[in-house]
Amino acid sequence: MAVNNVKGTHDIIAEEANAFNYIENLLKQIAELFGYNEVRPPVMEYSELFVRGVGESSDVVRKEMYTFLDKAERSITLRPEFTAGIMRLIVQNKLLATNELPFKAYYVGPVFRYERPQLGRYRQFNQFGVEAVGNDSPEIDVETIALAYTILTSLNLEKVSLKINTIGDDESRENYKKALKAYFAKYLDEMCPDCHTRYELNPLRILDCKVPEDQKIVADAPKMKDFLTERARMRFDKVLSLLDEMQIPYEVDDTLVRGLDYYSEVVYEFHYVSKEGNDYGAIGAGGHYGHLVKELGGPDVSGVGFSFGVERLYSVLKDDNLLPPSLNNPVEIYVMPLGEVAKPLAMQVATELRVSGYRTDMCFEDVKLGNMFKRAERKGASFAVIIGENEVNNQEVIIKNMTTQEQISCPIEKLICKISELMGDECCDGECQCHHKEN
């Protein structure tokens, strides 16, 4: 009986894996342009970290975490998100005391959530994101939005929709929670069991309910904007003003609260509908947090961050045909030894080509030359390097252009320079013996 992959996981193979590398490398490069450096927290953390950091009222903690007891009976969780782990990393390593603030970090790697698999979303998926910790200004909030927006435009995604809201400061949220409790109390018997729990733990979570009947009730609920303190209102107005100045389009969404309890002040999501009409919803999201670092044992400083799902970005780019055509990484050179006597030299030649930076493969089976050429074509090779008994004796190879079908003999010691010439590359080091640039 065959053993299949776990439900909600997927194998990333060949061209898709190359696409993931392309996306992740681009995201890393842009983050570094904004002054962020990479961090790599472990996949496993003590479960308490996420209960305290993410919040007991969040669906992530209540329903979606992969948690188990280790051999010492300690509760361990596979990370369902990065932010709490990065705050733990910052506090434990005293990075706020030893670095200029804000401390800027980016990350990429797998996260795990037990949720219903759907379009571009899995139970194990990959996240890229950033965190900027130690500064409470509206400007740093807007810089992270600008960074996320730059990433999406650099991926050539058009008509990205930025939805933004504020959930205010502590006083604003307390007043708003009271108003929500008073409003939802009249409808609670009609609402889903999850909303009953949210009502007790954090009524803000009800605004994020996806049950259609509950959404109708939510539509007429009080709005956060009516309960903002003057300070919170001024801060949000400043954020919107800065976005206007940077010409980043947005839509204020009064119901946007995000699904994690550590958020405060500005929160935002990037939504996208592909050219094929597939609605991906939020492909990236983030926001400001006020007390998360203190909750995890550090100083009382603010932070802001966002994350993208790499699988979702890949699906969007594939849908809209925005992935570079070169991602299949074809072999550039295919080495063909004719018989056992030629294999040692063929391996030496293949190694030299690889060390010189050329993607090279070699035929290890004793097959006819015609079959080798068919393999070279399937691999997309630009050139074939043929080595038979005569070539071994004469210490040379035959180079065949797979497009023009032209072929030449070349001494072994001049192979790299000749390949460089045929590829249109710079000569290997300018001191080679073939002097092909002079010919």
DAJOCOR-V553321 format. One record per residue. N is the residue number from 1. RES is the residue in one letter. PHI is phi as a letter, one per 40 degrees, with the letter a starting at -180 (NA if undefined). PSI is psi in whole degrees, 0 to 359 (NA if undefined). OMEGA is omega in radians with two decimals (NA if undefined). Layout:
N;RES;PHI;PSI;OMEGA
N;RES;PHI;PSI;OMEGA
This chain:
1;M;NA;130;-3.11
2;A;c;146;3.06
3;V;b;120;-3.12
4;N;c;169;3.10
5;N;c;158;-3.12
6;V;c;141;3.13
7;K;d;134;3.13
8;G;g;359;3.04
9;T;b;166;3.13
10;H;a;152;3.11
11;D;c;132;3.13
12;I;b;112;-2.92
13;I;b;141;2.91
14;A;f;247;-3.02
15;E;c;323;3.11
16;E;c;319;3.10
17;A;c;320;3.08
18;N;c;323;3.10
19;A;c;319;3.10
20;F;c;316;3.11
21;N;c;318;3.11
22;Y;d;312;-3.11
23;I;c;310;-3.08
24;E;c;319;3.14
25;N;c;320;3.11
26;L;c;317;3.14
27;L;c;318;3.11
28;K;c;315;-3.11
29;Q;c;319;-3.13
30;I;c;318;3.10
31;A;d;319;3.14
32;E;c;328;3.07
33;L;c;333;3.11
34;F;c;6;3.07
35;G;g;19;3.14
36;Y;c;147;3.08
37;N;b;152;-3.05
38;E;c;142;2.94
39;V;b;153;-3.11
40;R;b;84;3.08
41;P;c;160;-3.14
42;P;c;159;3.10
43;V;c;327;-3.11
44;M;c;140;3.03
45;E;b;162;3.00
46;Y;c;138;-3.04
47;S;d;328;-3.13
48;E;d;327;-3.11
49;L;d;315;-3.08
50;F;c;328;3.08
51;V;c;315;3.13
52;R;c;320;-3.03
53;G;c;311;-3.09
54;V;c;322;3.08
55;G;h;134;-3.11
56;E;c;333;-3.08
57;S;c;348;-3.10
58;S;c;148;3.08
59;D;c;328;3.14
60;V;d;311;-3.11
61;V;c;319;-3.04
62;R;c;328;-2.96
63;K;b;343;-2.88
64;E;b;357;-3.05
65;M;c;143;2.98
66;Y;c;103;-3.03
67;T;b;141;3.13
68;F;a;164;3.06
69;L;c;132;3.07
70;D;c;186;-3.04
71;K;c;344;3.07
72;A;c;15;3.11
73;E;g;27;3.06
74;R;c;140;-3.12
75;S;c;119;-3.09
76;I;b;144;3.14
77;T;b;135;2.95
78;L;c;130;-2.96
79;R;d;128;3.05
80;P;c;348;3.08
81;E;a;167;-3.02
82;F;c;329;-2.89
83;T;d;312;-3.12
84;A;d;318;3.13
85;G;c;324;3.13
86;I;c;324;3.06
87;M;c;321;3.07
88;R;c;317;3.11
89;L;c;318;-3.13
90;I;c;314;-3.11
91;V;c;312;-3.06
92;Q;c;324;-3.10
93;N;c;9;3.07
94;K;f;41;-3.05
95;L;c;337;3.11
96;L;c;339;3.12
97;A;c;342;-3.03
98;T;b;5;-3.13
99;N;b;156;2.99
100;E;c;144;-3.13
101;L;b;145;0.04
102;P;c;147;3.01
103;F;c;122;-3.05
104;K;b;125;-3.12
105;A;b;145;2.95
106;Y;b;162;-3.07
107;Y;a;160;3.00
108;V;a;139;-3.14
109;G;i;180;-3.07
110;P;c;146;2.98
111;V;b;164;-2.97
112;F;b;123;3.09
113;R;a;131;3.11
114;Y;c;88;3.13
115;E;b;173;-3.08
116;R;c;121;3.09
117;P;c;139;-3.14
118;Q;a;187;-3.04
119;L;d;114;3.09
120;G;g;14;-3.09
121;R;b;133;-3.10
122;Y;b;173;3.11
123;R;c;331;2.86
124;Q;b;120;3.14
125;F;a;171;-3.06
126;N;b;138;-3.11
127;Q;b;140;2.93
128;F;b;140;3.11
129;G;a;177;3.12
130;V;b;156;3.01
131;E;b;135;3.03
132;A;b;115;-2.95
133;V;b;135;3.04
134;G;h;8;3.09
135;N;b;138;-3.03
136;D;b;18;-3.03
137;S;c;151;3.00
138;P;d;331;-3.10
139;E;c;320;-3.13
140;I;c;328;3.03
141;D;d;313;-3.10
142;V;c;326;3.12
143;E;c;320;3.12
144;T;c;322;3.08
145;I;c;317;3.12
146;A;c;322;3.10
147;L;c;313;3.12
148;A;c;319;3.14
149;Y;c;320;3.09
150;T;c;319;3.11
151;I;d;312;-3.08
152;L;c;321;3.11
153;T;c;328;3.09
154;S;c;335;3.05
155;L;c;4;3.09
156;N;g;27;3.06
157;L;c;125;-3.14
158;E;b;157;3.08
159;K;f;40;3.01
160;V;c;135;-3.13
161;S;b;117;3.07
162;L;c;116;3.05
163;K;b;133;-3.02
164;I;b;150;3.11
165;N;a;170;2.96
166;T;b;138;3.00
167;I;b;17;2.92
168;G;g;181;3.08
169;D;c;185;-3.07
170;D;d;314;-3.11
171;E;c;318;3.12
172;S;d;313;-3.07
173;R;c;322;3.12
174;E;c;316;3.11
175;N;c;321;-3.13
176;Y;c;319;3.11
177;K;d;319;3.12
178;K;c;317;3.13
179;A;c;320;3.11
180;L;c;318;3.12
181;K;c;318;3.13
182;A;c;321;-3.13
183;Y;c;309;-3.04
184;F;c;340;3.14
185;A;d;328;-3.11
186;K;c;339;-3.04
187;Y;b;359;-2.95
188;L;d;322;-3.12
189;D;c;340;-3.12
190;E;c;355;-2.98
191;M;b;166;-3.04
192;C;c;159;-3.14
193;P;d;323;3.12
194;D;c;322;-3.14
195;C;c;331;3.04
196;H;c;315;3.12
197;T;c;316;3.12
198;R;c;323;-3.14
199;Y;d;321;-3.11
200;E;c;320;-3.03
201;L;c;315;-3.11
202;N;a;98;-3.07
203;P;c;343;3.05
204;L;d;328;-3.12
205;R;c;335;-3.14
206;I;c;328;-3.12
207;L;c;340;-3.11
208;D;c;7;-3.11
209;C;c;139;-3.09
210;K;b;0;3.13
211;V;c;124;-3.03
212;P;d;317;-3.12
213;E;c;322;3.12
214;D;c;327;3.13
215;Q;c;327;3.09
216;K;c;321;3.10
217;I;c;318;-3.13
218;V;c;326;-3.06
219;A;d;328;-3.11
220;D;b;10;-3.14
221;A;c;159;3.06
222;P;d;152;-3.12
223;K;b;142;-3.12
224;M;d;324;-3.06
225;K;c;337;-3.13
226;D;c;356;-3.09
227;F;b;10;-3.13
228;L;c;140;2.96
229;T;c;164;3.13
230;E;c;322;3.13
231;R;c;314;-3.11
232;A;c;322;3.13
233;R;c;317;-3.14
234;M;c;322;3.13
235;R;c;315;-3.13
236;F;c;319;3.09
237;D;d;322;3.11
238;K;c;318;3.10
239;V;d;313;-3.12
240;L;c;322;3.11
241;S;c;318;3.12
242;L;c;321;3.09
243;L;c;320;3.09
244;D;c;316;-3.12
245;E;c;327;3.14
246;M;c;2;3.12
247;Q;f;41;3.03
248;I;b;112;-3.08
249;P;c;148;-3.11
250;Y;a;166;3.05
251;E;b;124;3.09
252;V;c;123;-3.12
253;D;b;106;-3.06
254;D;c;340;-3.08
255;T;c;355;-3.08
256;L;c;121;3.12
257;V;b;345;-3.03
258;R;g;162;-2.95
259;G;c;7;-3.08
260;L;b;141;-2.96
261;D;c;346;-3.03
262;Y;c;352;-3.09
263;Y;c;149;3.01
264;S;a;164;-3.14
265;E;f;227;-2.99
266;V;c;135;3.01
267;V;b;152;-3.07
268;Y;a;158;3.08
269;E;b;147;3.01
270;F;b;120;-3.11
271;H;b;153;-3.09
272;Y;a;137;2.98
273;V;b;123;-3.07
274;S;c;167;3.10
275;K;c;336;3.10
276;E;c;355;3.12
277;G;g;4;3.10
278;N;c;120;3.14
279;D;c;109;-3.12
280;Y;c;357;-3.09
281;G;g;223;-3.13
282;A;c;116;3.07
283;I;c;351;3.09
284;G;a;152;-3.08
285;A;a;162;3.10
286;G;a;194;3.14
287;G;i;184;-3.09
288;H;c;146;3.04
289;Y;b;140;-2.98
290;G;b;324;-2.99
291;H;b;11;-3.05
292;L;c;316;-3.12
293;V;c;317;3.12
294;K;c;320;-3.14
295;E;c;332;-3.11
296;L;b;17;2.98
297;G;g;7;-3.14
298;G;b;190;3.11
299;P;c;163;-3.11
300;D;c;80;3.14
301;V;b;159;-3.12
302;S;c;167;3.07
303;G;a;172;3.11
304;V;a;148;3.14
305;G;a;174;3.07
306;F;a;168;3.05
307;S;a;153;3.02
308;F;b;145;2.96
309;G;c;121;-3.08
310;V;c;321;3.11
311;E;c;319;3.14
312;R;c;318;3.10
313;L;c;318;3.12
314;Y;c;314;-3.12
315;S;c;319;3.13
316;V;c;312;-3.12
317;L;c;323;3.11
318;K;c;317;3.11
319;D;d;317;-3.06
320;D;c;10;3.08
321;N;f;46;-3.09
322;L;b;3;3.11
323;L;c;140;3.13
324;P;d;140;-3.11
325;P;c;345;-3.05
326;S;c;7;-3.02
327;L;c;349;-3.14
328;N;c;358;3.05
329;N;f;64;3.14
330;P;c;154;3.04
331;V;c;137;3.12
332;E;c;321;-3.06
333;I;b;133;3.11
334;Y;b;120;-3.09
335;V;c;131;-3.04
336;M;b;99;3.05
337;P;c;134;3.13
338;L;b;93;3.13
339;G;g;167;-3.07
340;E;c;325;-3.07
341;V;c;334;-3.07
342;A;c;347;-3.01
343;K;c;318;3.12
344;P;d;315;3.13
345;L;c;323;3.12
346;A;c;319;3.12
347;M;c;322;3.10
348;Q;c;316;-3.14
349;V;c;315;-3.14
350;A;c;318;3.13
351;T;c;317;-3.12
352;E;c;320;3.11
353;L;c;318;-3.13
354;R;c;316;3.13
355;V;c;330;3.14
356;S;c;0;3.02
357;G;g;13;-3.14
358;Y;b;130;3.12
359;R;c;115;-2.95
360;T;b;135;3.01
361;D;b;166;-3.05
362;M;a;145;3.07
363;C;c;124;-3.12
364;F;b;349;-3.08
365;E;c;153;3.07
366;D;c;88;3.13
367;V;b;167;-3.12
368;K;c;155;-3.09
369;L;d;322;3.13
370;G;c;320;3.11
371;N;c;324;3.10
372;M;c;318;3.13
373;F;c;322;3.10
374;K;c;321;3.10
375;R;c;318;3.12
376;A;c;320;3.12
377;E;c;316;-3.14
378;R;c;328;-3.14
379;K;c;354;3.13
380;G;g;23;-3.08
381;A;c;141;3.07
382;S;c;326;-3.10
383;F;b;148;2.98
384;A;b;138;3.06
385;V;b;116;-3.01
386;I;b;132;-3.12
387;I;b;114;3.06
388;G;b;191;-3.11
389;E;c;319;3.12
390;N;c;320;-3.13
391;E;c;322;3.10
392;V;c;314;-3.12
393;N;c;324;-3.09
394;N;c;0;-3.12
395;Q;f;53;3.09
396;E;a;173;3.09
397;V;b;164;2.99
398;I;b;127;3.10
399;I;b;124;3.14
400;K;b;128;3.05
401;N;c;118;-3.03
402;M;c;345;3.12
403;T;c;310;-3.08
404;T;c;346;-3.10
405;Q;g;7;3.07
406;E;c;146;3.11
407;Q;b;150;-3.12
408;I;b;158;2.99
409;S;c;146;-3.11
410;C;a;131;3.06
411;P;c;148;-3.11
412;I;d;318;-3.03
413;E;c;344;3.14
414;K;b;7;-3.01
415;L;c;310;-3.05
416;I;c;319;3.12
417;C;c;321;3.13
418;K;c;318;3.08
419;I;c;318;3.10
420;S;d;318;3.13
421;E;c;314;-3.10
422;L;c;328;3.13
423;M;c;348;-3.08
424;G;g;21;-3.14
425;D;c;170;2.99
426;E;c;149;3.06
427;C;c;151;-2.93
428;C;d;309;-3.13
429;D;a;4;3.13
430;G;g;356;-3.10
431;E;b;19;-3.09
432;C;c;167;-3.05
433;Q;c;341;-3.04
434;C;c;334;3.12
435;H;f;43;-3.02
436;H;c;337;3.13
437;K;c;339;-3.12
438;E;c;347;-3.04
439;N;c;NA;NA
